[in-house]
């Protein structure tokens, strides 16, 4: 790789950028190992939004392991399209904290399965096995299902809501157990949007207090 500019040093490694091809970088590690990276070589494509491509250091790292650049290097006319999915298991982690790198369409239009999975870690992303990935995905799907169900309950029962996530506990009992757990008098009060006196404010099955 002729005609290079030294651009950085980090952890004993040195990185250079090609003058002739600005997207091409050379990294020389402390032990003398040399790696090349072309930032235009891979385009990430989220399967939920296939019309938009993106760049990711995680994709670069995985793909460089599978198909490393060697010299002399002749870039292809089209990029590798790397298909991914991501989701969020913990809201405190921002937009997403789990990534699946599923497969790639090579410049020769060949589909190659990858199926590698990652979760957010203190320093970037850590690889996980498929079973952990599936468990994390199922958790998100279950949480989405519950959110959808509770929204349906709220729309079906438009009366004053209590402390159980903004919903009368008697309604949650009916939803989760499949039968009414309050008396006929309490049902009539519920239908009128009224909880009555303190003696009628507790669900007889779940013993949780409804507060308006």
Buried (B, 14 or more C-beta within 10 A) or exposed (E): BEEBEEEEEEEEBBBBBBEEBEEBBBBBEEEEEEBBBBEEBBBBBBEEEEEEBEEBEBBBBBBBEEEEBEEEEEBEEEBBBBBBBBBBBEEEEEEEBBBBBBBBBBEEEEEEEBEBBBBBEEEEBEBBEEEEBEEBBEBBEEEEEEEEEBEEBBEEBEBEBBEBEEBBBBBBBBBEEEEBBBEEEBEEBBEEEEBEEEEBBBBEBBEBBBEE
